[in-house]
Amino acid sequence: MPLRHLTPRDRRLFRQYGHGPAVPVPDPLIHHAVERHARAVPDAIAVEHEGATLSYAQLNRRADAVAARLARAGVGAGDHVGLFVRRSTAMAVGLLGILKAGAAYVPQDIGITPRGQLDHVVRTAGAAVVLTLREHASNVPPGPLVLTLDGPFDDRPGDPRGETFGDPAGGPLGERAGRPAAPAPDPRRPVAPDDGCYVLFTSGTTGRPNGVKVTHRNVANLLLTAPGDLGIRPGDRVAQLLNIAFDMAAWEILGCLAHGATLVVRGRDIAAAARTATVLIATPTVLSGIDPAACPRVRAVAVAGEPCPRPLADRWALRADFYNCCGPTETTIVNTMSRHDPAAPLLTIGRPTPNNTVYVLDADRRPLPVGEVGEMWAGGACVSAGYLSDRALNAERYAPDPFLGGGHRMFRTRDLGRWTADGELEHLGRTDDQVKVRGFRVELDSVSSVLERVPGCARAVTLRRDARTLVSFVCPADVDPAAARRAVAEALPYYCVPENVMPLPFLPETDRGKIDKQALLRLATERPAVGAR
């Protein structure tokens, strides 16, 4: 019995706190939900981008044309199709068309992704077909069949087959000679809930990016149940702010279209898209660049991807339903959510979302009592199908779930946490963010959390520069570094006090909207911090 070592009270709380509610999912195939809205409200606007719009009927019809062409190319259930695009209405068409063909989409922002990484993605995912845009077709690595979403179908640049995917003169995508596109043929076998919906490649900051296969069942479980559905409904406007290669973009895109709302695909100006939105999904870094006072229509906000500063959460929670969420790509976007109350003593990541579980375990994978810090493992419907072509990594991070049994698996998140007395999960950083400084173990996020309570400090990041030195970065640039160091010294042991505090006007971002820690470390070596000892 895996709970034998716990007291009867902790056994009860292990089940009570660690198991999300059992909730039926309306449809385990996420694109079916989009198709229902295309039938029910065909004239409603599905997607808009820089003045261009697509109704649900147009989106569905054009996606059918994509699916038909993919089927003719031999694509079906179980396959992976590259979606190498930039933000556009065509991005949504291609994504939905791939799902209709029965395949999983493999997204990359072709405008900024290095050619070597695109080649790695194509090879690892085994993508025999790539959908892209005409101006970027020549950037697709050789090998796969290349089809352009905004021009004639093209088997390689310069070799068009003459089938109009989108009329080069500006006519509607997927329609020819004024006739509606033919409906998508049935896939070669029916799509099953455990087939892939998308393949996301992790950022690769510690090595080669890993491809994670996420199923329809995984995605539908989050997006079609509360609170993951964020209450999205027809009439809402969901801002599409994030890089399509980041799994939270799937929350924006499919979460919007599966509920009949309008997807507002941003251009260069993030704030402009946010100002007209009713729902925002973002990383804390992206959200910190948006003024809540300029977004009067926003009623729901969800953040994930990195720790959220308490001041940022409080500011937005005074104006909208604010959800602080957590979960790596491998557990399907997020698997815990908390609606934050500014009056609450802690900013937590809440509890497991429906049909999911979270366990706080020790190094031997034994459950810990409430209040003790351990590593969070995720179980239930959120657990993805695993890494592509990497048995060793799958064996390291996925394991049989002894608590659910019945063939279920659980995933090692590498996030540290503990249960509060009232059953909320307190996130305490990553296991790889626990570092040793002068022989002492330091949780970097705990240092940053103190800094973010300093008056005037909006964001803070703390990094280990060497075996004896921590360095912190705070923004905006007028934060007093001496006061920041004093705040840490008053709250934490001496070995947690950063040697240097560097105020910056803004913190650099990765292409996925997270803080770029490597850029900060380079900056720390290039010049001394203001207020350094």
C-alpha positions in Angstrom: 0.0 0.0 0.0 1.8 3.2 -1.1 0.2 5.3 1.7 1.0 3.0 4.5 3.6 5.2 6.1 1.2 8.2 6.4 -1.1 8.9 9.3 -4.8 8.3 8.7 -5.3 12.0 8.5 -2.6 12.5 5.8 -3.9 9.6 3.8 -7.3 11.3 3.7 -5.8 14.6 2.7 -3.6 13.0 0.1 -6.7 11.9 -1.7 -8.8 15.0 -0.9 -6.2 17.6 -1.9 -4.4 15.7 -4.6 -7.3 14.6 -6.8 -9.1 17.0 -9.0 -12.9 16.6 -9.5 -14.1 13.9 -11.8 -15.9 15.7 -14.6 -17.2 14.4 -18.0 -15.5 15.9 -21.1 -18.1 16.9 -23.8 -15.9 15.7 -26.7 -12.5 14.2 -26.6 -11.7 15.5 -30.1 -11.1 19.2 -29.8 -11.7 20.1 -33.4 -15.2 18.7 -33.2 -16.0 21.5 -30.8 -14.9 24.1 -33.4 -16.9 22.4 -36.1 -20.0 22.6 -34.0 -19.7 26.4 -33.8 -19.2 26.6 -37.5 -22.6 24.9 -37.9 -24.3 26.9 -35.2 -23.0 30.4 -35.8 -21.4 30.3 -39.3 -21.3 34.1 -39.7 -19.6 34.8 -36.3 -16.0 36.1 -36.6 -13.6 33.3 -35.7 -10.2 35.0 -36.4 -9.1 38.5 -37.0 -5.6 39.8 -37.7 -4.6 43.3 -38.7 -7.9 44.1 -40.4 -8.4 40.6 -42.0 -11.2 38.4 -40.6 -12.5 34.9 -41.1 -16.0 33.8 -40.1 -16.5 30.4 -38.6 -17.9 29.2 -41.9 -14.9 30.4 -43.8 -12.5 29.0 -41.3 -14.2 25.6 -41.4 -14.4 25.6 -45.2 -10.8 26.5 -45.8 -9.6 24.0 -43.1 -11.6 21.4 -45.0 -9.6 22.3 -48.1 -6.3 21.9 -46.2 -7.5 18.5 -44.8 -8.5 17.3 -48.3 -5.1 18.1 -49.7 -3.3 16.5 -46.8 -5.3 13.4 -47.2 -4.3 13.3 -50.9 -0.7 13.5 -49.8 -1.3 10.4 -47.6 -1.6 12.2 -44.3 -3.9 10.5 -41.7 -4.4 9.6 -38.1 -1.1 9.2 -36.2 0.9 11.4 -38.6 2.7 14.6 -37.7 2.5 17.7 -40.0 4.7 20.7 -39.6 2.9 24.1 -39.2 5.8 26.5 -39.9 4.0 29.9 -40.0 3.9 33.4 -38.7 0.9 35.0 -37.0 -1.9 35.3 -39.5 -5.4 34.0 -40.2 -3.8 31.3 -42.3 -2.1 30.0 -39.1 -5.6 29.1 -37.7 -6.7 27.6 -41.0 -3.6 25.3 -41.2 -3.9 24.2 -37.6 -7.5 23.2 -37.9 -7.0 21.6 -41.3 -4.2 19.4 -39.9 -6.5 18.2 -37.0 -9.4 17.6 -39.5 -7.0 15.4 -41.5 -6.4 13.3 -38.4 -2.8 14.4 -37.8 -1.0 16.2 -35.1 0.3 19.7 -35.8 3.9 20.5 -35.1 4.1 24.3 -34.7 7.2 26.6 -35.3 7.5 30.3 -35.9 9.4 30.1 -39.1 10.2 33.8 -39.0 12.5 33.5 -36.0 13.4 29.8 -35.6 16.9 28.9 -36.7 17.2 26.6 -39.8 19.1 24.0 -37.7 16.2 23.8 -35.2 13.7 23.5 -38.0 15.7 20.6 -39.4 15.8 18.9 -36.0 12.0 19.3 -35.6 11.3 17.8 -39.0 13.5 14.8 -38.4 12.5 14.2 -34.8 8.7 14.5 -35.6 9.0 12.5 -38.8 7.0 15.2 -40.6 6.6 14.2 -44.2 4.5 17.3 -44.9 5.0 21.0 -43.8 2.4 23.7 -44.2 3.9 27.2 -44.4 3.5 30.6 -46.0 4.8 31.5 -49.5 7.4 34.0 -48.4 8.9 31.5 -46.0 8.7 28.3 -48.1 12.4 28.4 -49.1 13.3 28.3 -45.4 11.8 24.9 -44.9 14.5 22.2 -44.7 14.7 19.8 -47.6 12.8 16.5 -47.3 9.2 17.1 -46.5 6.4 18.0 -49.0 5.9 21.7 -48.7 2.4 23.2 -49.1 1.8 26.9 -48.9 -1.3 28.2 -47.1 -1.5 31.5 -48.8 -0.8 30.5 -52.4 -0.9 27.6 -54.8 -0.1 24.2 -53.4 3.6 23.8 -53.8 5.6 20.5 -53.5 8.8 22.5 -53.3 9.2 26.2 -54.0 9.2 26.8 -57.7 7.2 23.6 -58.5 3.5 24.5 -58.1 0.9 21.8 -58.8 -1.7 24.5 -59.7 -4.1 23.6 -57.0 -5.3 26.8 -55.3 -4.9 26.7 -51.6 -5.3 30.4 -51.6 -5.7 32.5 -54.7 -2.4 34.5 -55.3 -4.5 37.4 -56.5 -6.1 37.6 -53.1 -9.1 35.3 -53.5 -10.3 33.3 -50.5 -8.3 30.4 -49.3 -9.6 27.0 -50.2 -12.1 28.1 -52.9 -11.7 27.8 -56.6 -13.5 29.6 -59.4 -16.2 30.8 -57.0 -17.0 27.2 -55.9 -16.9 26.1 -52.3 -14.0 23.8 -51.5 -14.8 20.1 -51.3 -15.3 18.7 -47.8 -12.4 17.0 -46.2 -12.4 13.2 -46.9 -12.6 10.9 -44.0 -9.2 10.1 -42.5 -7.8 6.6 -43.5 -8.9 5.5 -40.0 -11.0 7.4 -37.5 -9.1 9.7 -35.2 -9.0 8.4 -31.6 -8.8 10.5 -28.4 -5.4 9.1 -27.7 -4.0 10.2 -31.1 -1.8 13.2 -31.2 -3.3 16.7 -31.3 0.0 18.5 -31.4 3.8 17.9 -30.9 5.5 20.7 -28.9 9.2 21.0 -28.7 10.5 22.2 -25.4 12.7 25.3 -25.4 15.9 23.4 -25.4 17.7 25.8 -23.0 19.6 22.9 -21.4 20.2 20.9 -24.6 18.5 19.7 -27.8 14.7 20.5 -27.9 12.6 17.5 -27.0 9.4 16.7 -28.9 6.4 16.1 -26.6 3.3 14.4 -28.1 0.1 15.7 -26.6 -3.2 13.9 -27.3 -6.7 15.1 -28.1 -7.8 13.6 -24.8 -5.2 15.6 -23.0 -6.2 18.9 -24.7 -9.9 18.5 -24.5 -9.7 17.7 -20.8 -8.2 21.1 -20.0 -10.0 23.3 -22.6 -13.5 21.9 -22.4 -13.9 21.8 -18.6 -13.8 24.5 -15.9 -11.7 26.3 -14.9 -9.5 25.6 -17.9 -12.2 26.8 -20.3 -11.9 30.3 -18.6 -15.6 30.7 -19.1 -14.9 31.5 -22.8 -18.1 31.8 -24.8 -19.4 33.4 -28.1 -18.9 37.1 -28.0 -15.6 36.9 -26.1 -12.4 38.1 -27.7 -9.3 36.0 -26.8 -6.0 37.7 -27.5 -3.4 35.5 -29.3 -0.2 36.9 -27.9 2.2 34.0 -27.6 4.6 32.2 -30.0 2.8 29.3 -31.7 5.7 27.0 -30.8 4.8 27.5 -27.1 2.1 25.2 -25.7 0.2 28.1 -24.1 -0.6 29.3 -27.6 -2.7 26.1 -28.0 -4.7 27.3 -25.0 -5.2 30.7 -26.7 -6.1 29.3 -30.1 -8.0 26.1 -29.4 -9.5 27.4 -26.2 -11.0 30.3 -28.1 -12.2 28.5 -31.2 -13.6 25.5 -29.3 -16.0 27.9 -27.5 -17.1 30.1 -30.4 -15.2 33.2 -29.5 -13.1 35.5 -31.7 -9.4 34.9 -31.8 -7.6 38.3 -31.9 -4.2 37.5 -33.5 -1.8 40.2 -32.6 0.6 42.1 -34.9 3.7 43.8 -33.6 1.8 45.6 -30.8 0.9 43.2 -28.0 -0.9 45.9 -26.0 -3.2 46.8 -29.0 -4.5 43.2 -29.1 -4.9 43.1 -25.3 -6.9 46.4 -25.3 -9.8 44.9 -27.3 -9.8 41.5 -25.6 -12.0 40.0 -22.9 -9.7 37.1 -22.1 -5.9 37.1 -21.8 -3.6 34.0 -21.5 0.1 34.9 -21.0 3.3 34.4 -19.2 3.9 36.8 -16.3 6.7 38.4 -18.4 4.3 39.2 -21.3 1.5 40.3 -18.9 3.8 42.6 -17.1 4.1 44.7 -20.3 0.3 45.3 -20.4 -1.4 48.0 -18.5 -4.6 46.6 -16.8 -6.1 50.1 -16.8 -5.9 50.1 -20.6 -7.8 46.8 -20.9 -11.3 47.7 -19.5 -13.0 44.7 -21.2 -10.8 42.0 -19.8 -12.8 39.7 -17.5 -10.4 36.7 -17.2 -6.7 36.4 -17.1 -4.5 33.2 -16.8 -0.8 33.1 -16.4 1.7 30.2 -16.4 5.1 29.3 -17.7 7.1 30.9 -14.9 6.5 32.1 -11.4 4.1 35.0 -11.1 5.1 38.0 -9.0 2.6 38.7 -6.3 2.2 42.4 -7.2 1.3 41.5 -10.8 -1.3 39.0 -9.6 -2.8 41.5 -7.2 -3.0 44.2 -9.8 -4.9 42.2 -12.3 -7.0 40.3 -9.7 -8.6 43.6 -8.7 -10.0 44.0 -12.2 -10.6 40.5 -13.5 -10.8 36.8 -12.6 -7.1 36.1 -12.3 -5.8 32.5 -12.5 -2.3 31.6 -11.4 -1.5 28.2 -13.1 1.3 25.7 -13.3 2.3 22.8 -15.4 5.0 21.8 -17.9 4.3 20.9 -21.6 4.3 17.3 -20.6 1.2 17.7 -18.5 -0.8 19.6 -21.2 -0.3 23.3 -20.7 -1.3 23.5 -17.1 -2.6 20.9 -14.6 -3.2 23.2 -11.6 -5.1 26.5 -11.4 -5.9 28.9 -8.7 -8.3 31.9 -8.9 -6.4 34.5 -6.9 -7.9 36.7 -4.3 -5.7 39.8 -3.5 -6.7 39.4 0.2 -5.3 35.9 0.3 -2.1 35.4 2.4 -0.4 33.4 -0.3 -0.3 33.4 -4.1 -0.7 29.6 -4.8 -1.1 27.5 -7.9 -4.3 26.0 -6.5 -5.4 22.5 -7.0 -5.4 19.9 -9.8 -7.7 20.6 -12.7 -10.5 18.1 -13.4 -9.6 14.5 -13.9 -6.0 15.2 -12.9 -3.9 14.5 -9.8 -0.9 16.0 -8.1 1.3 14.2 -5.7 4.0 15.8 -3.5 6.6 13.0 -3.2 10.0 12.5 -1.6 13.1 11.3 -3.4 11.9 7.7 -3.1 8.5 8.7 -4.6 6.7 8.3 -1.3 3.9 10.8 -0.5 4.8 13.5 2.0 2.5 14.8 4.8 0.7 18.1 4.3 3.1 21.0 4.8 6.3 19.2 3.8 8.3 20.2 0.7 8.7 17.7 -2.0 8.7 17.2 -5.8 5.4 17.4 -7.6 4.4 14.5 -9.8 1.3 14.8 -12.0 -1.2 12.1 -12.9 -4.5 11.6 -14.6 -5.8 12.8 -17.9 -3.1 15.5 -18.3 -0.2 13.1 -18.7 0.9 13.4 -22.3 2.0 10.5 -24.6 5.7 11.2 -24.0 8.8 12.3 -25.8 9.4 11.4 -29.4 12.4 9.0 -30.0 13.8 9.2 -26.5 13.3 6.1 -24.4 15.8 7.0 -21.8 14.1 10.4 -21.1 10.7 8.8 -21.1 11.9 6.3 -18.5 13.4 9.1 -16.4 10.4 11.4 -16.4 7.3 9.1 -16.8 6.5 6.3 -14.4 3.6 4.0 -13.6 1.1 5.7 -11.2 0.9 3.5 -8.1 -1.9 5.8 -6.7 -4.3 5.6 -9.6 -3.2 2.2 -10.8 -5.0 0.6 -13.8 -2.2 1.4 -16.3 -2.1 5.1 -15.5 1.2 7.0 -15.7 2.5 10.0 -13.7 5.0 12.6 -14.8 7.9 14.0 -12.8 7.4 17.8 -13.1 10.7 18.8 -11.4 8.7 21.5 -9.6 8.9 21.8 -5.8 5.8 22.4 -3.8 3.9 21.7 -0.6 0.3 21.5 0.4 -1.0 24.3 2.6 -3.3 23.4 5.5 -6.4 24.4 3.4 -5.4 22.3 0.4 -3.7 24.8 -1.9 -0.4 24.0 -3.6 2.4 26.4 -2.9 5.0 26.5 -5.7 8.5 26.7 -4.4 10.5 26.7 -7.6 12.2 24.1 -9.8 14.5 21.4 -8.5 17.1 22.8 -10.9 16.6 26.3 -9.3 17.8 24.9 -6.0 21.4 25.7 -6.0 24.3 25.5 -3.5 26.0 28.7 -2.6 28.9 28.5 -0.1 27.8 25.0 0.7 24.2 26.0 1.5 21.1 25.1 -0.5 19.3 28.2 -1.8 15.9 28.4 -3.6 16.4 31.1 -6.1 12.7 31.9 -6.4 12.5 32.6 -2.7 15.1 35.3 -3.1 13.2 36.8 -6.0 9.9 36.7 -4.2 11.4 38.9 -1.4 12.8 41.3 -3.9 9.4 41.6 -5.6 7.9 42.9 -2.3 10.4 45.8 -2.3 8.4 49.1 -3.0 8.5 49.9 -6.7 9.9 46.5 -7.8 7.7 44.9 -10.5 9.9 41.9 -11.4 12.9 40.2 -10.0 15.1 37.3 -11.1 17.9 35.7 -9.0 20.7 33.5 -10.6 23.8 31.8 -9.3 26.8 33.4 -11.0 29.4 31.0 -9.4 29.7 28.7 -6.4 29.9 31.7 -3.9 27.8 34.4 -5.6 24.2 35.1 -6.3 23.2 38.0 -8.6 19.7 39.5 -8.8 18.1 41.6 -11.5 15.2 43.9 -10.7 13.0 46.2 -12.8 12.2 49.0 -13.4 15.5 50.8 -13.4 14.8 53.1 -10.5 14.6 50.3 -7.9 17.1 51.0 -5.1 19.6 48.1 -5.2 20.8 48.8 -1.6 17.2 48.7 -0.3 16.7 45.5 -2.3 19.7 43.8 -0.7 18.6 45.0 2.8 15.2 43.4 2.2 16.7 40.0 1.4 19.1 40.3 4.4 16.2 41.0 6.7 14.1 38.1 5.4 16.5 35.3 4.6 19.8 33.8 5.8 23.0 35.7 4.9 24.0 33.2 2.1 20.8 34.1 0.2 21.7 37.7 -0.1 22.7 38.6 -3.6 26.2 40.0 -4.0 24.9 42.3 -6.7 21.6 43.7 -7.6 21.2 45.1 -11.1 18.3 47.4 -11.8 17.1 47.3 -15.4 14.4 49.1 -17.3 13.0 45.7 -18.5 14.0 42.1 -18.3 15.0 40.4 -21.6 12.6 37.8 -22.9 12.9 34.6 -24.8 10.9 34.1 -28.0 8.3 32.2 -25.8 7.7 35.2 -23.6 9.7 34.1 -20.6 12.6 35.8 -18.8 15.8 35.1 -20.7 18.1 33.9 -17.9 21.1 33.3 -20.2 20.9 36.8 -21.4 20.9 38.1 -17.9 24.0 36.0 -16.9 25.8 37.4 -19.9 24.8 40.9 -18.8 26.1 40.3 -15.3 29.5 39.4 -16.7 29.7 42.4 -19.0 29.3 45.1 -16.5 29.1 45.5 -12.7 25.7 45.9 -11.1 24.6 49.3 -9.8 24.9 49.2 -6.0 27.2 46.2 -6.0 29.3 45.7 -2.9 
